[in-house]
Amino acid sequence: MSAGPSQGPPQEAGAGPELVAELLALAEEAAGLAGRLLRDGRPADLGVAATKSSPIDVVTEMDLAAEKLITGFLTERRPADGILGEEGGESRGTSGVRWVVDPLDGTVNYLYGLPQWAVSIAAQWHGETVAGVVAAPMRGETYRAFAGGGAQRLVAGREPSPLRPRPSPPLDQALIGTGFNYVLEVRTAQAALAQRLIPRVRDIRRSGSAAIDLCDVAGGRLDGFFERGLAPWDLAAGDLIAREAGALTGGRVGARPDGELAVAASPGVFEVLQPLLDELGAWHD
């Protein structure tokens, strides 16, 4: 993730082109396998297997199955790597590589049969994200990026196409994505913030998948995105894809995107939106 506005961190010594290419290819293959499992294997009677931060923050059996598939695939091919998964916690490795995995971003959408969900996999080298893939099977699209290499959209049967943000409009003509936390106090504060922000922008969208929203900033389907309460697995791949496409990302002014605040936007929108969100207190209840 970026330390404030950035076009992508430099690769540290050791994360050479061959390693980064290998990590990107593995992330893409693992995301594709999990995406097909989720798309084709969804049971008609899918139900909630567990809850997390609140009774409405749910986990399904398919979240668990997809993460098991991804972690098994990655561990078999690179057993010395660490893995941070949304459902399975963290296993520490010895290679300097850590995988950050969200097996199903947009679980509530998936539970209800809505199409806005994705598989997000990022590879980090000593803490810096060097490769990221977000697969959105119901869109028929996959988004990928590696540090210093730009970002692409992949559609079956077509050549990869570069992702680029839209030209930056004035803020009052900008379409902004956001999300709402599952903890009551946080989502109440987020709703109050949205009420204050919406007169200043073209409109606000809430897709239910932060990974997809970040890719939509990268590809020009949103002018900007912000959210509070995101975890590393929500952010890691999408943040890299947005930055490599040419968007700016950050948290509070001068900070990295994190659980307090994550912002991504085309450069001109970012320069106005980030300080405005900071001023409006988007980072606290």
Backbone torsions as a table, in degrees:
resi	resn	phi	psi	omega
1	MET	NA	159.1	-172.6
2	SER	-86.5	150.4	172.4
3	ALA	-91.1	83.0	-172.0
4	GLY	76.5	-167.2	-179.4
5	PRO	-56.1	133.9	-174.2
6	SER	-159.9	156.4	171.8
7	GLN	-105.8	16.5	176.8
8	GLY	118.4	135.6	-178.2
9	PRO	-74.1	149.0	174.6
10	PRO	-67.4	147.9	176.4
11	GLN	-70.8	135.4	175.7
12	GLU	-74.6	161.7	178.7
13	ALA	-56.2	132.1	178.6
14	GLY	108.1	-28.7	177.8
15	ALA	-89.0	66.4	-176.5
16	GLY	-74.6	172.9	-176.0
17	PRO	-57.4	-38.6	-178.6
18	GLU	-66.4	-43.3	178.7
19	LEU	-63.7	-46.4	-178.9
20	VAL	-61.9	-41.1	178.0
21	ALA	-62.8	-40.2	178.2
22	GLU	-63.7	-45.4	-178.7
23	LEU	-63.7	-41.6	179.4
24	LEU	-63.9	-43.3	-179.7
25	ALA	-64.1	-40.5	178.6
26	LEU	-67.0	-41.5	178.6
27	ALA	-61.9	-42.0	-179.5
28	GLU	-65.9	-41.9	179.7
29	GLU	-66.9	-44.5	-179.2
30	ALA	-64.2	-42.1	179.1
31	ALA	-64.7	-37.3	178.0
32	GLY	-65.3	-43.2	178.2
33	LEU	-61.6	-46.8	-179.2
34	ALA	-66.7	-39.3	179.0
35	GLY	-62.0	-40.9	178.3
36	ARG	-67.8	-38.4	176.0
37	LEU	-59.6	-46.4	-178.1
38	LEU	-67.9	-41.3	-178.2
39	ARG	-69.8	-46.8	-171.9
40	ASP	-91.4	-19.9	-174.2
41	GLY	-104.7	6.6	-178.2
42	ARG	-64.3	119.7	179.3
43	PRO	-73.0	149.1	-179.6
44	ALA	-64.4	-29.0	-178.2
45	ASP	-104.0	33.2	-178.5
46	LEU	-53.8	131.8	179.0
47	GLY	-133.0	179.9	-178.7
48	VAL	-80.9	127.8	178.3
49	ALA	-92.3	-28.0	-178.2
50	ALA	-167.0	169.8	172.1
51	THR	-124.3	161.2	-176.0
52	LYS	-116.9	-97.5	-172.3
53	SER	-73.9	-21.6	-179.5
54	SER	-159.7	169.5	-179.2
55	PRO	-62.2	-16.9	179.4
56	ILE	-101.6	1.5	176.9
57	ASP	-98.1	95.9	-163.4
58	VAL	-106.4	159.7	171.1
59	VAL	-125.3	135.5	175.4
60	THR	-106.8	167.2	176.1
61	GLU	-60.2	-26.5	-178.5
62	MET	-77.0	-32.2	170.7
63	ASP	-55.1	-48.6	-176.2
64	LEU	-65.8	-41.8	-179.9
65	ALA	-66.0	-40.6	-179.4
66	ALA	-66.6	-41.0	178.9
67	GLU	-67.0	-38.8	177.4
68	LYS	-60.6	-42.1	178.5
69	LEU	-62.3	-47.2	-176.8
70	ILE	-64.6	-49.3	-176.6
71	THR	-66.2	-36.7	176.7
72	GLY	-64.5	-41.9	178.7
73	PHE	-61.6	-48.5	-176.7
74	LEU	-69.4	-39.6	-179.3
75	THR	-66.1	-37.1	178.9
76	GLU	-64.0	-38.0	-175.8
77	ARG	-88.5	-30.0	-179.7
78	ARG	-139.9	77.3	-172.6
79	PRO	-67.3	-17.1	-177.9
80	ALA	-89.0	-3.1	-178.1
81	ASP	-81.8	153.5	170.6
82	GLY	-87.6	159.3	178.7
83	ILE	-138.4	129.9	170.6
84	LEU	-113.2	112.0	-178.3
85	GLY	-117.6	148.4	-178.6
86	GLU	-60.6	-41.4	-174.3
87	GLU	-94.7	-28.0	-171.3
88	GLY	-105.3	4.1	-179.8
89	GLY	76.2	-156.0	-173.0
90	GLU	-120.4	135.2	168.8
91	SER	-116.7	131.2	-176.4
92	ARG	-87.4	141.1	179.2
93	GLY	-113.5	-175.7	-178.0
94	THR	-123.1	-0.5	-172.0
95	SER	-89.5	-15.1	-171.3
96	GLY	93.0	-10.2	178.1
97	VAL	-99.9	135.6	171.6
98	ARG	-130.1	132.5	175.9
99	TRP	-93.4	135.6	178.3
100	VAL	-117.0	114.9	-164.5
101	VAL	-123.1	124.6	165.4
102	ASP	-114.4	104.1	-173.2
103	PRO	-70.3	-22.1	-179.4
104	LEU	-155.7	92.9	177.6
105	ASP	-89.2	116.5	-172.3
106	GLY	105.3	40.2	-175.1
107	THR	-59.5	-40.9	-178.6
108	VAL	-66.2	-39.2	173.7
109	ASN	-57.4	-47.0	-179.5
110	TYR	-61.3	-43.5	179.9
111	LEU	-59.0	-38.0	-177.2
112	TYR	-90.2	-0.8	180.0
113	GLY	82.1	17.6	175.5
114	LEU	-84.5	149.3	-170.6
115	PRO	-82.6	-9.9	-173.7
116	GLN	-84.7	79.8	174.8
117	TRP	-146.3	160.6	-173.2
118	ALA	-154.2	163.1	169.3
119	VAL	-106.8	128.8	-176.6
120	SER	-123.0	124.9	179.9
121	ILE	-135.7	125.9	176.3
122	ALA	-123.5	149.4	173.5
123	ALA	-114.4	128.9	179.4
124	GLN	-113.3	142.8	175.1
125	TRP	-114.4	109.9	-176.8
126	HIS	48.9	45.4	172.4
127	GLY	92.6	-13.0	178.7
128	GLU	-103.6	132.0	-179.5
129	THR	-73.2	123.2	-178.0
130	VAL	-113.5	-14.6	178.2
131	ALA	-152.0	143.0	-179.9
132	GLY	-151.6	143.3	179.0
133	VAL	-136.7	134.7	170.9
134	VAL	-124.6	118.1	178.9
135	ALA	-104.5	126.2	179.3
136	ALA	-118.3	83.3	-170.5
137	PRO	-60.0	-35.9	-177.5
138	MET	-73.6	-15.8	170.7
139	ARG	-88.9	-17.0	-172.8
140	GLY	71.6	27.3	-175.4
141	GLU	-131.2	147.3	170.4
142	THR	-129.4	141.3	-179.5
143	TYR	-118.7	138.2	-177.1
144	ARG	-145.0	155.8	177.0
145	ALA	-159.8	154.1	166.6
146	PHE	-134.5	156.2	-172.1
147	ALA	-60.0	121.6	179.6
148	GLY	82.9	2.3	-173.8
149	GLY	-116.0	7.1	-178.8
150	GLY	79.6	180.0	-177.3
151	ALA	-130.6	148.9	-175.5
152	GLN	-136.1	153.7	168.8
153	ARG	-105.8	133.0	179.0
154	LEU	-114.1	129.7	175.4
155	VAL	-130.1	132.0	-177.1
156	ALA	-55.5	133.2	177.8
157	GLY	85.0	0.7	179.9
158	ARG	-125.2	158.9	172.8
159	GLU	-70.4	146.0	175.6
160	PRO	-57.0	142.1	179.4
161	SER	-121.2	143.2	-178.9
162	PRO	-68.9	144.0	173.6
163	LEU	-91.4	136.2	178.4
164	ARG	-142.7	138.0	173.8
165	PRO	-67.6	160.3	172.5
166	ARG	-67.5	153.2	169.4
167	PRO	-56.0	139.2	-172.4
168	SER	-71.1	120.4	174.6
169	PRO	-88.2	170.0	167.2
170	PRO	-57.3	152.6	-175.6
171	LEU	-57.2	-36.1	-177.3
172	ASP	-72.1	-4.5	174.8
173	GLN	-115.4	14.7	-175.7
174	ALA	-96.4	136.9	174.6
175	LEU	-93.9	121.4	-171.3
176	ILE	-118.2	130.8	174.2
177	GLY	-93.8	152.7	174.8
178	THR	-154.1	179.6	177.2
179	GLY	-146.2	167.3	-178.4
180	PHE	-125.6	135.0	-179.3
181	ASN	-69.0	161.6	179.6
182	TYR	-92.7	-5.5	175.0
183	VAL	-86.5	127.4	-169.6
184	LEU	-54.8	-47.1	-176.3
185	GLU	-63.8	-38.2	-178.6
186	VAL	-70.7	-45.4	-178.0
187	ARG	-68.0	-29.8	176.0
188	THR	-64.9	-43.5	177.2
189	ALA	-65.7	-37.3	178.8
190	GLN	-65.7	-36.8	178.1
191	ALA	-66.3	-39.3	178.2
192	ALA	-65.1	-39.2	177.4
193	LEU	-64.0	-44.7	179.5
194	ALA	-59.4	-37.2	178.6
195	GLN	-63.3	-35.8	179.3
196	ARG	-78.3	-29.1	-176.2
197	LEU	-83.6	-34.6	-169.0
198	ILE	-61.3	-30.5	175.6
199	PRO	-68.6	-12.8	-175.2
200	ARG	-99.4	-4.5	-176.7
201	VAL	-129.1	170.4	177.9
202	ARG	-62.3	-48.8	179.0
203	ASP	-173.6	169.9	178.1
204	ILE	-121.5	138.2	176.3
205	ARG	-118.3	146.7	176.7
206	ARG	-131.7	102.9	-174.6
207	SER	-87.1	-29.1	-176.0
208	GLY	95.3	3.2	177.1
209	SER	-139.4	108.8	179.4
210	ALA	-64.1	-37.0	-179.7
211	ALA	-61.3	-43.8	178.1
212	ILE	-67.3	-40.6	178.8
213	ASP	-59.3	-42.4	178.9
214	LEU	-64.0	-39.5	176.9
215	CYS	-68.8	-30.7	177.5
216	ASP	-72.0	-30.5	169.9
217	VAL	-65.0	-43.8	-179.8
218	ALA	-59.2	-38.3	-174.5
219	GLY	-99.3	6.9	174.5
220	GLY	84.2	13.2	176.8
221	ARG	-88.1	-15.0	170.3
222	LEU	-133.5	149.2	174.1
223	ASP	-84.1	-24.8	-179.6
224	GLY	-164.8	169.5	-179.4
225	PHE	-153.2	143.9	171.4
226	PHE	-148.7	153.6	175.1
227	GLU	-164.7	149.0	173.1
228	ARG	-107.7	147.6	173.4
229	GLY	90.8	12.3	179.1
230	LEU	-76.7	147.1	177.1
231	ALA	-96.6	166.4	-179.8
232	PRO	-54.7	-38.2	-178.8
233	TRP	-70.4	-24.4	175.1
234	ASP	-70.1	-30.7	-166.6
235	LEU	-102.6	-35.8	-159.8
236	ALA	-56.7	-52.4	-177.1
237	ALA	-72.6	-46.8	-177.4
238	GLY	-63.6	-35.6	178.1
239	ASP	-63.1	-45.0	178.5
240	LEU	-63.2	-44.3	-178.9
241	ILE	-61.0	-42.9	179.2
242	ALA	-63.0	-45.8	-178.5
243	ARG	-65.5	-43.3	-178.2
244	GLU	-68.6	-23.6	175.6
245	ALA	-75.8	-19.4	-179.4
246	GLY	117.9	3.1	174.4
247	ALA	-79.9	165.6	171.9
248	LEU	-106.2	146.4	177.7
249	THR	-134.5	155.7	176.9
250	GLY	-177.5	-175.4	175.1
251	GLY	-114.2	-123.9	168.0
252	ARG	-64.7	163.6	-174.9
253	VAL	-55.3	124.7	179.2
254	GLY	84.6	2.3	-175.9
255	ALA	-118.2	162.3	173.9
256	ARG	-71.1	156.4	170.1
257	PRO	-65.4	135.0	-179.0
258	ASP	-156.1	-164.9	-177.9
259	GLY	-66.2	-24.5	176.2
260	GLU	-68.7	-47.4	-178.3
261	LEU	-162.9	136.3	171.8
262	ALA	-127.1	129.7	180.0
263	VAL	-131.6	137.0	173.2
264	ALA	-142.2	138.0	-178.3
265	ALA	-166.4	163.5	169.4
266	SER	-59.9	152.4	-169.1
267	PRO	-52.6	-47.4	-177.8
268	GLY	-65.8	-36.2	177.3
269	VAL	-71.3	-41.8	-179.6
270	PHE	-57.4	-43.4	-175.8
271	GLU	-62.4	-22.5	177.8
272	VAL	-99.4	-41.3	-172.8
273	LEU	-70.3	-43.9	-176.4
274	GLN	-60.3	-52.0	179.0
275	PRO	-64.8	-31.7	177.8
276	LEU	-65.0	-44.7	178.7
277	LEU	-63.2	-39.6	177.5
278	ASP	-62.1	-45.0	179.8
279	GLU	-63.4	-38.9	-178.9
280	LEU	-77.9	-5.0	177.7
281	GLY	77.3	37.9	-179.0
282	ALA	-65.2	-13.7	-174.3
283	TRP	-95.3	1.6	-179.7
284	HIS	-144.5	166.1	179.5
285	ASP	-73.0	NA	NA
